[in-house]
């Protein structure tokens, strides 16, 4: 069985709704999916317990492929063809090496 790594970001407590909220990213072979999760809990709940509840919710939604999510496909960066990277130091050296001419 493949275990999906999980990343929790922007974990916060929403006092008006009395819930912990977070953006939870699940990484698997198909790419990365981010879920916005929330669990009702008192503010006195430990961060570890809240994180565990948020992670369980994200995994359940990920396994069932239900609800709204953001998806990033795995891909490599393609190098742009035809042009080399701009080297400002080399360009300045070339400019300074040119002889001065009058503009008139």
N, C-alpha and C positions, 0 to 999 in steps of 0.2 A: 504494500500500500504506500502511495506517495503522500508525504506530509507537506502541506503548503506553508511556506514561511509567511509570517504575518508582520506587518508594520503598522503601528498605531501612531497617528499624528494629530495634532491639535486637539488633544483630550481636554475637555473643559466641563465644568459643572454649570448647568443652566438652572439657576435658583427659581426662576419663574415657573418652569415646568417640573422642577425637582427631578432632574435626570442628568446622567453623564452622557456626553456626546463626543463623538470622535469620527475622524476619517480613517478608515481601516483599509489597508492595501493587502490583498492576497496575491501572492506570486505563485504561479504554477507553470506547467509546460506550455499552456496556451497564451501566456503573457501575464500582464498585471491587471487586476480589476480592483477598483476602489469603491468601497461602500460607505455611505454615511449611516452610522449606527447610533442608537440611543437606548439607554436602559434606565428605567425608573428606579431610583435609589436615593436614600438619604445622604446628605452631604458628609455624614460621619463614616460612610463606607470607605475602606482603604483603597488606595489607588490600585493595588494588585488585584483586589476583587473586582473593581470596576473594569480594569483592563481585561481580565479573564472573561467577564460577561460580554463586553464589546467584541472580543475576539470570537467567542462562541457564536454570537449573532451573525457576524460577518461570514464565518465558515458555513453556518447553516444556510445562509442566503446564497453563498457561492456554490455549495453542493446542489441546491435545488434550482439554481439559475433563475431565481425569482427576484423581483424588485428592480429598482433602478441602480445602475452602476456605471462607472467610467472604465473604459477598457483601453489599455495600451499594448499594442502588439510588440513582440520582441523583434527588433531589427537593428542592424548595424548601420553605422554612419557611412554613407558613401562619400568618398572624396570627390570634390568637384574637379572635373577634367578641364584641361586646356589652359589653366592659369595657376601659377605658383603663388604661394603665400606672399603677401607684401612685407618686405623687410625695410622698415623706415630708416634704420641706421645706414644700410647700404645705399638707399636712395639719396640720403643727405650727403654721404661721401661722394657720390657721383656728381651731385649738383655743385658741391664745393670744388671739385676737381676741374670743372669746366672753366675755361678762361673768360674773364670779364670782357664784354663788348659793349660798345655804346649803342644806345637804342635809336639814335637818329639816323 
